Amino acid sequence: MPSNQTPLGALPARFRRQRVLIVGCGDVGLRTAGQLGAPKSQRVRLMALTSSPERLRLLRACGITPLQGNLDDAASLQRLAGIAHRVIHLAPPPTDRRGESQRDPRSLALVRALRLRTPPQALVYGSTTGVYGDCGGLFVHETRTVNPHTPRAQRRVDAEHLMRFLGRSGVRVSLLRIPGIYAPDREGGTPRERLLKGTPVLVSKEDVYTNHIHANDLARACAAALWRGKPQRVVNVSDDTDLKMGDYFDLAASLFGLPKPPRISRGDANTALPLMLLSFMSESRRLDNTRMKQELRLKLLYPHVRDGLSPQGQLI
């Protein structure tokens, strides 16, 4: 340890709590803060970066110290240098309006700021399972080579590379690859609205496998990785559901008491559905979540989407 650093155990008691910084403290970030014990925890002091003055009161009410800064303004991030022992990075890359850039300047600005002084001990980055691309419905392990098909997934791969670079500074980096997030108390967190619109799904023989994670289980995974994640490790954060997309919406329709969505061919979908939705219908994979269960020691509260969407569930 450099001579100008004081061992944590030698500090006065009020300074011994681990300082945790959440970057991208939206719905999942707030749920993660709750898992870490805000506002009563004696284990951590929670901070969150925000560029919105309107969120200051909400963050404080959740026991989180707000730090004003903007990932799109690198100069505003200098105050983050050396401020936290652990960091949770949940901010998405920007939507590039100038073209199809494969870079994530926000993650680059954050990494540069964290390296200005003593880097954090650990960092958890929330990536996406879209980095795998289409896998033809095969089971996907974390060792599979990434093959992103969309610009947004390519920017996530760039962010993962930046986090690995930060790991060379001695930071224990955990890369969480996250599929579709749902929760009844999350805005847009159930398929109900899509079912009410009658948006079609693909016929079974042309359908794709999709993956899901309840927002509360994701928050628990973020908190667990902060303390238990192995160095420079990728972890799939997904539940145990094994369903094609159409079957998922059929199940949801049954649980909500709504009509099942119509089925159409892929050829008809190419003309009837928006490009964003078509992109999700073009990738099929089933995630292996063994690492999540064994290394993070996470026991899912909602192992199947049926558990999280059911009217008998705790959150409905």
Contacts in CASP RR format, 6 or more apart in sequence:
PFRMAT RR
TARGET T0000
AUTHOR 0000-0000-0000
METHOD contacts of the structure
MODEL  1
MPSNQTPLGALPARFRRQRVLIVGCGDVGLRTAGQLGAPKSQRVRLMALT
SSPERLRLLRACGITPLQGNLDDAASLQRLAGIAHRVIHLAPPPTDRRGE
SQRDPRSLALVRALRLRTPPQALVYGSTTGVYGDCGGLFVHETRTVNPHT
PRAQRRVDAEHLMRFLGRSGVRVSLLRIPGIYAPDREGGTPRERLLKGTP
VLVSKEDVYTNHIHANDLARACAAALWRGKPQRVVNVSDDTDLKMGDYFD
LAASLFGLPKPPRISRGDANTALPLMLLSFMSESRRLDNTRMKQELRLKL
LYPHVRDGLSPQGQLI
1 7 0 8 1.000
5 118 0 8 1.000
8 16 0 8 1.000
9 16 0 8 1.000
17 42 0 8 1.000
17 43 0 8 1.000
17 44 0 8 1.000
17 45 0 8 1.000
18 43 0 8 1.000
18 44 0 8 1.000
18 45 0 8 1.000
18 85 0 8 1.000
18 86 0 8 1.000
19 44 0 8 1.000
19 45 0 8 1.000
19 47 0 8 1.000
19 83 0 8 1.000
19 84 0 8 1.000
19 85 0 8 1.000
19 86 0 8 1.000
20 36 0 8 1.000
20 44 0 8 1.000
20 45 0 8 1.000
20 46 0 8 1.000
20 47 0 8 1.000
20 84 0 8 1.000
20 85 0 8 1.000
20 86 0 8 1.000
20 87 0 8 1.000
20 88 0 8 1.000
20 226 0 8 1.000
21 47 0 8 1.000
21 48 0 8 1.000
21 49 0 8 1.000
21 67 0 8 1.000
21 80 0 8 1.000
21 83 0 8 1.000
21 84 0 8 1.000
21 86 0 8 1.000
21 87 0 8 1.000
21 88 0 8 1.000
21 120 0 8 1.000
22 29 0 8 1.000
22 32 0 8 1.000
22 33 0 8 1.000
22 46 0 8 1.000
22 47 0 8 1.000
22 48 0 8 1.000
22 49 0 8 1.000
22 64 0 8 1.000
22 87 0 8 1.000
22 88 0 8 1.000
22 90 0 8 1.000
23 48 0 8 1.000
23 49 0 8 1.000
23 71 0 8 1.000
23 87 0 8 1.000
23 88 0 8 1.000
23 89 0 8 1.000
23 90 0 8 1.000
23 91 0 8 1.000
23 110 0 8 1.000
24 48 0 8 1.000
24 49 0 8 1.000
24 89 0 8 1.000
24 90 0 8 1.000
24 91 0 8 1.000
25 33 0 8 1.000
25 48 0 8 1.000
25 49 0 8 1.000
25 50 0 8 1.000
25 55 0 8 1.000
25 59 0 8 1.000
25 64 0 8 1.000
25 90 0 8 1.000
26 90 0 8 1.000
27 186 0 8 1.000
27 187 0 8 1.000
27 215 0 8 1.000
28 90 0 8 1.000
28 181 0 8 1.000
28 215 0 8 1.000
28 218 0 8 1.000
28 219 0 8 1.000
28 222 0 8 1.000
29 48 0 8 1.000
29 88 0 8 1.000
29 90 0 8 1.000
29 219 0 8 1.000
29 222 0 8 1.000
30 62 0 8 1.000
31 215 0 8 1.000
31 216 0 8 1.000
31 218 0 8 1.000
31 219 0 8 1.000
32 88 0 8 1.000
32 90 0 8 1.000
32 219 0 8 1.000
32 222 0 8 1.000
32 223 0 8 1.000
33 46 0 8 1.000
33 48 0 8 1.000
33 62 0 8 1.000
33 63 0 8 1.000
33 64 0 8 1.000
34 62 0 8 1.000
34 219 0 8 1.000
35 219 0 8 1.000
35 220 0 8 1.000
35 222 0 8 1.000
35 223 0 8 1.000
36 43 0 8 1.000
36 44 0 8 1.000
36 46 0 8 1.000
36 223 0 8 1.000
36 226 0 8 1.000
37 43 0 8 1.000
37 44 0 8 1.000
38 44 0 8 1.000
38 46 0 8 1.000
38 62 0 8 1.000
38 63 0 8 1.000
38 64 0 8 1.000
39 62 0 8 1.000
39 63 0 8 1.000
39 64 0 8 1.000
44 86 0 8 1.000
45 65 0 8 1.000
46 63 0 8 1.000
46 64 0 8 1.000
46 65 0 8 1.000
47 64 0 8 1.000
47 65 0 8 1.000
47 66 0 8 1.000
47 67 0 8 1.000
47 83 0 8 1.000
47 84 0 8 1.000
48 59 0 8 1.000
48 64 0 8 1.000
48 65 0 8 1.000
48 66 0 8 1.000
48 67 0 8 1.000
49 67 0 8 1.000
49 68 0 8 1.000
49 69 0 8 1.000
49 71 0 8 1.000
49 77 0 8 1.000
49 80 0 8 1.000
50 56 0 8 1.000
50 59 0 8 1.000
50 66 0 8 1.000
50 67 0 8 1.000
50 68 0 8 1.000
50 69 0 8 1.000
51 68 0 8 1.000
51 69 0 8 1.000
51 70 0 8 1.000
51 71 0 8 1.000
51 72 0 8 1.000
53 68 0 8 1.000
55 66 0 8 1.000
56 66 0 8 1.000
56 68 0 8 1.000
59 65 0 8 1.000
59 66 0 8 1.000
60 66 0 8 1.000
67 79 0 8 1.000
67 80 0 8 1.000
67 83 0 8 1.000
68 76 0 8 1.000
69 76 0 8 1.000
69 77 0 8 1.000
69 79 0 8 1.000
70 76 0 8 1.000
70 77 0 8 1.000
71 77 0 8 1.000
71 91 0 8 1.000
71 106 0 8 1.000
71 109 0 8 1.000
71 110 0 8 1.000
72 94 0 8 1.000
72 105 0 8 1.000
72 106 0 8 1.000
72 109 0 8 1.000
74 109 0 8 1.000
74 112 0 8 1.000
74 113 0 8 1.000
77 109 0 8 1.000
77 110 0 8 1.000
77 112 0 8 1.000
77 113 0 8 1.000
78 113 0 8 1.000
78 116 0 8 1.000
80 110 0 8 1.000
80 113 0 8 1.000
80 114 0 8 1.000
81 113 0 8 1.000
81 114 0 8 1.000
81 115 0 8 1.000
81 116 0 8 1.000
81 117 0 8 1.000
82 114 0 8 1.000
82 116 0 8 1.000
82 117 0 8 1.000
82 118 0 8 1.000
82 119 0 8 1.000
82 120 0 8 1.000
84 120 0 8 1.000
85 120 0 8 1.000
85 121 0 8 1.000
85 122 0 8 1.000
86 120 0 8 1.000
86 121 0 8 1.000
86 122 0 8 1.000
86 123 0 8 1.000
86 124 0 8 1.000
86 226 0 8 1.000
87 114 0 8 1.000
87 120 0 8 1.000
87 122 0 8 1.000
87 123 0 8 1.000
87 124 0 8 1.000
88 123 0 8 1.000
88 124 0 8 1.000
88 222 0 8 1.000
88 226 0 8 1.000
89 107 0 8 1.000
89 110 0 8 1.000
89 123 0 8 1.000
89 124 0 8 1.000
89 125 0 8 1.000
89 126 0 8 1.000
89 163 0 8 1.000
90 126 0 8 1.000
90 222 0 8 1.000
91 106 0 8 1.000
91 107 0 8 1.000
91 110 0 8 1.000
93 104 0 8 1.000
93 105 0 8 1.000
93 106 0 8 1.000
93 107 0 8 1.000
93 152 0 8 1.000
93 155 0 8 1.000
93 156 0 8 1.000
93 158 0 8 1.000
93 159 0 8 1.000
94 104 0 8 1.000
94 105 0 8 1.000
94 106 0 8 1.000
94 155 0 8 1.000
95 152 0 8 1.000
96 151 0 8 1.000
96 155 0 8 1.000
99 151 0 8 1.000
100 151 0 8 1.000
101 151 0 8 1.000
101 155 0 8 1.000
102 151 0 8 1.000
102 154 0 8 1.000
102 155 0 8 1.000
102 157 0 8 1.000
102 158 0 8 1.000
103 155 0 8 1.000
103 158 0 8 1.000
104 155 0 8 1.000
104 156 0 8 1.000
104 158 0 8 1.000
104 159 0 8 1.000
104 162 0 8 1.000
107 125 0 8 1.000
107 158 0 8 1.000
107 159 0 8 1.000
107 162 0 8 1.000
107 163 0 8 1.000
108 162 0 8 1.000
111 162 0 8 1.000
111 163 0 8 1.000
111 165 0 8 1.000
111 166 0 8 1.000
114 120 0 8 1.000
114 123 0 8 1.000
114 166 0 8 1.000
114 171 0 8 1.000
115 166 0 8 1.000
115 169 0 8 1.000
119 166 0 8 1.000
119 169 0 8 1.000
119 170 0 8 1.000
119 171 0 8 1.000
120 171 0 8 1.000
121 171 0 8 1.000
121 172 0 8 1.000
122 171 0 8 1.000
122 172 0 8 1.000
122 173 0 8 1.000
122 174 0 8 1.000
122 226 0 8 1.000
122 227 0 8 1.000
122 229 0 8 1.000
123 163 0 8 1.000
123 166 0 8 1.000
123 167 0 8 1.000
123 171 0 8 1.000
123 172 0 8 1.000
123 173 0 8 1.000
123 174 0 8 1.000
124 173 0 8 1.000
124 174 0 8 1.000
124 176 0 8 1.000
124 222 0 8 1.000
124 225 0 8 1.000
124 226 0 8 1.000
125 159 0 8 1.000
125 160 0 8 1.000
125 163 0 8 1.000
125 173 0 8 1.000
125 174 0 8 1.000
125 175 0 8 1.000
125 176 0 8 1.000
126 175 0 8 1.000
126 176 0 8 1.000
126 177 0 8 1.000
126 178 0 8 1.000
126 222 0 8 1.000
127 156 0 8 1.000
127 159 0 8 1.000
127 160 0 8 1.000
127 175 0 8 1.000
127 176 0 8 1.000
127 177 0 8 1.000
127 178 0 8 1.000
128 152 0 8 1.000
128 153 0 8 1.000
128 156 0 8 1.000
128 177 0 8 1.000
128 178 0 8 1.000
128 179 0 8 1.000
129 140 0 8 1.000
129 177 0 8 1.000
129 178 0 8 1.000
129 179 0 8 1.000
129 211 0 8 1.000
129 236 0 8 1.000
129 238 0 8 1.000
129 285 0 8 1.000
129 287 0 8 1.000
130 148 0 8 1.000
130 149 0 8 1.000
130 150 0 8 1.000
130 153 0 8 1.000
130 156 0 8 1.000
130 177 0 8 1.000
130 283 0 8 1.000
131 146 0 8 1.000
131 147 0 8 1.000
131 148 0 8 1.000
131 153 0 8 1.000
131 156 0 8 1.000
131 157 0 8 1.000
131 160 0 8 1.000
131 177 0 8 1.000
132 140 0 8 1.000
132 144 0 8 1.000
132 146 0 8 1.000
132 147 0 8 1.000
132 148 0 8 1.000
132 177 0 8 1.000
132 283 0 8 1.000
132 285 0 8 1.000
133 146 0 8 1.000
133 147 0 8 1.000
133 148 0 8 1.000
133 149 0 8 1.000
133 153 0 8 1.000
133 283 0 8 1.000
133 285 0 8 1.000
134 147 0 8 1.000
134 149 0 8 1.000
134 282 0 8 1.000
134 283 0 8 1.000
134 284 0 8 1.000
134 285 0 8 1.000
135 144 0 8 1.000
135 283 0 8 1.000
135 284 0 8 1.000
135 285 0 8 1.000
136 208 0 8 1.000
136 284 0 8 1.000
136 285 0 8 1.000
137 208 0 8 1.000
137 209 0 8 1.000
137 284 0 8 1.000
137 285 0 8 1.000
137 286 0 8 1.000
138 285 0 8 1.000
138 286 0 8 1.000
139 285 0 8 1.000
139 286 0 8 1.000
139 287 0 8 1.000
139 288 0 8 1.000
140 236 0 8 1.000
140 285 0 8 1.000
140 286 0 8 1.000
140 287 0 8 1.000
140 288 0 8 1.000
141 236 0 8 1.000
141 288 0 8 1.000
142 177 0 8 1.000
142 233 0 8 1.000
142 234 0 8 1.000
142 235 0 8 1.000
142 236 0 8 1.000
142 288 0 8 1.000
142 291 0 8 1.000
146 157 0 8 1.000
146 160 0 8 1.000
148 154 0 8 1.000
148 156 0 8 1.000
148 157 0 8 1.000
149 279 0 8 1.000
149 282 0 8 1.000
149 283 0 8 1.000
150 279 0 8 1.000
160 175 0 8 1.000
163 173 0 8 1.000
163 175 0 8 1.000
164 173 0 8 1.000
164 175 0 8 1.000
164 232 0 8 1.000
166 173 0 8 1.000
167 173 0 8 1.000
167 231 0 8 1.000
167 232 0 8 1.000
172 229 0 8 1.000
172 230 0 8 1.000
172 231 0 8 1.000
172 232 0 8 1.000
173 231 0 8 1.000
173 232 0 8 1.000
173 233 0 8 1.000
174 225 0 8 1.000
174 226 0 8 1.000
174 229 0 8 1.000
174 230 0 8 1.000
174 233 0 8 1.000
174 235 0 8 1.000
175 233 0 8 1.000
175 234 0 8 1.000
175 235 0 8 1.000
176 221 0 8 1.000
176 222 0 8 1.000
176 225 0 8 1.000
176 235 0 8 1.000
176 237 0 8 1.000
177 234 0 8 1.000
177 235 0 8 1.000
177 236 0 8 1.000
177 237 0 8 1.000
177 287 0 8 1.000
178 213 0 8 1.000
178 218 0 8 1.000
178 237 0 8 1.000
178 238 0 8 1.000
179 210 0 8 1.000
179 211 0 8 1.000
179 212 0 8 1.000
179 213 0 8 1.000
179 237 0 8 1.000
179 238 0 8 1.000
179 287 0 8 1.000
180 210 0 8 1.000
180 211 0 8 1.000
180 212 0 8 1.000
180 213 0 8 1.000
181 189 0 8 1.000
181 212 0 8 1.000
181 213 0 8 1.000
181 214 0 8 1.000
181 215 0 8 1.000
181 218 0 8 1.000
182 189 0 8 1.000
182 190 0 8 1.000
182 191 0 8 1.000
182 212 0 8 1.000
182 213 0 8 1.000
182 214 0 8 1.000
182 215 0 8 1.000
182 305 0 8 1.000
182 308 0 8 1.000
182 309 0 8 1.000
183 189 0 8 1.000
183 190 0 8 1.000
183 214 0 8 1.000
183 215 0 8 1.000
183 216 0 8 1.000
183 308 0 8 1.000
183 315 0 8 1.000
184 190 0 8 1.000
184 308 0 8 1.000
184 309 0 8 1.000
184 315 0 8 1.000
184 316 0 8 1.000
185 315 0 8 1.000
186 215 0 8 1.000
189 215 0 8 1.000
190 252 0 8 1.000
190 256 0 8 1.000
190 309 0 8 1.000
191 248 0 8 1.000
191 249 0 8 1.000
191 252 0 8 1.000
192 252 0 8 1.000
192 256 0 8 1.000
192 258 0 8 1.000
194 249 0 8 1.000
194 261 0 8 1.000
195 249 0 8 1.000
195 252 0 8 1.000
195 253 0 8 1.000
195 256 0 8 1.000
195 258 0 8 1.000
195 259 0 8 1.000
195 261 0 8 1.000
196 258 0 8 1.000
198 259 0 8 1.000
198 261 0 8 1.000
198 262 0 8 1.000
199 261 0 8 1.000
199 273 0 8 1.000
199 277 0 8 1.000
200 261 0 8 1.000
200 262 0 8 1.000
200 263 0 8 1.000
200 264 0 8 1.000
200 268 0 8 1.000
200 269 0 8 1.000
200 272 0 8 1.000
200 273 0 8 1.000
201 207 0 8 1.000
201 245 0 8 1.000
201 246 0 8 1.000
201 249 0 8 1.000
201 261 0 8 1.000
201 262 0 8 1.000
201 263 0 8 1.000
201 264 0 8 1.000
202 208 0 8 1.000
202 245 0 8 1.000
202 246 0 8 1.000
202 263 0 8 1.000
202 264 0 8 1.000
202 265 0 8 1.000
202 266 0 8 1.000
202 269 0 8 1.000
202 281 0 8 1.000
203 263 0 8 1.000
203 264 0 8 1.000
203 265 0 8 1.000
204 244 0 8 1.000
204 246 0 8 1.000
204 247 0 8 1.000
204 263 0 8 1.000
206 265 0 8 1.000
206 266 0 8 1.000
207 244 0 8 1.000
207 245 0 8 1.000
207 246 0 8 1.000
207 247 0 8 1.000
207 284 0 8 1.000
208 244 0 8 1.000
208 245 0 8 1.000
208 280 0 8 1.000
208 281 0 8 1.000
208 282 0 8 1.000
208 283 0 8 1.000
208 284 0 8 1.000
209 242 0 8 1.000
209 243 0 8 1.000
209 244 0 8 1.000
209 245 0 8 1.000
209 284 0 8 1.000
209 285 0 8 1.000
209 286 0 8 1.000
210 243 0 8 1.000
210 244 0 8 1.000
210 245 0 8 1.000
210 248 0 8 1.000
210 280 0 8 1.000
210 284 0 8 1.000
211 238 0 8 1.000
211 239 0 8 1.000
211 241 0 8 1.000
211 285 0 8 1.000
211 286 0 8 1.000
211 287 0 8 1.000
212 238 0 8 1.000
212 239 0 8 1.000
212 241 0 8 1.000
212 248 0 8 1.000
212 305 0 8 1.000
213 221 0 8 1.000
213 237 0 8 1.000
213 238 0 8 1.000
213 239 0 8 1.000
214 239 0 8 1.000
214 300 0 8 1.000
214 301 0 8 1.000
214 302 0 8 1.000
214 307 0 8 1.000
214 308 0 8 1.000
216 301 0 8 1.000
216 302 0 8 1.000
216 315 0 8 1.000
217 237 0 8 1.000
217 239 0 8 1.000
217 298 0 8 1.000
217 300 0 8 1.000
217 301 0 8 1.000
217 302 0 8 1.000
218 237 0 8 1.000
220 298 0 8 1.000
220 301 0 8 1.000
221 235 0 8 1.000
221 237 0 8 1.000
221 292 0 8 1.000
221 296 0 8 1.000
221 298 0 8 1.000
224 296 0 8 1.000
224 297 0 8 1.000
224 298 0 8 1.000
225 235 0 8 1.000
225 296 0 8 1.000
228 295 0 8 1.000
228 296 0 8 1.000
228 297 0 8 1.000
229 235 0 8 1.000
229 295 0 8 1.000
229 296 0 8 1.000
230 295 0 8 1.000
233 291 0 8 1.000
233 295 0 8 1.000
234 291 0 8 1.000
235 291 0 8 1.000
235 292 0 8 1.000
235 295 0 8 1.000
235 296 0 8 1.000
236 287 0 8 1.000
236 288 0 8 1.000
236 289 0 8 1.000
236 291 0 8 1.000
236 292 0 8 1.000
237 289 0 8 1.000
237 292 0 8 1.000
238 287 0 8 1.000
238 289 0 8 1.000
238 292 0 8 1.000
239 289 0 8 1.000
239 300 0 8 1.000
239 302 0 8 1.000
239 303 0 8 1.000
239 304 0 8 1.000
239 305 0 8 1.000
240 289 0 8 1.000
240 300 0 8 1.000
240 303 0 8 1.000
240 304 0 8 1.000
241 248 0 8 1.000
241 303 0 8 1.000
241 304 0 8 1.000
241 305 0 8 1.000
241 306 0 8 1.000
242 286 0 8 1.000
243 251 0 8 1.000
243 305 0 8 1.000
245 280 0 8 1.000
245 281 0 8 1.000
246 261 0 8 1.000
246 263 0 8 1.000
248 305 0 8 1.000
249 260 0 8 1.000
249 261 0 8 1.000
250 260 0 8 1.000
250 261 0 8 1.000
251 305 0 8 1.000
251 306 0 8 1.000
251 309 0 8 1.000
252 258 0 8 1.000
252 305 0 8 1.000
252 309 0 8 1.000
253 259 0 8 1.000
253 260 0 8 1.000
253 261 0 8 1.000
254 260 0 8 1.000
255 306 0 8 1.000
255 309 0 8 1.000
255 310 0 8 1.000
255 311 0 8 1.000
256 309 0 8 1.000
264 272 0 8 1.000
266 281 0 8 1.000
269 278 0 8 1.000
269 281 0 8 1.000
270 278 0 8 1.000
273 281 0 8 1.000
292 298 0 8 1.000
293 299 0 8 1.000
293 300 0 8 1.000
301 307 0 8 1.000
302 308 0 8 1.000
307 313 0 8 1.000
308 315 0 8 1.000
308 316 0 8 1.000
309 316 0 8 1.000
310 316 0 8 1.000
END
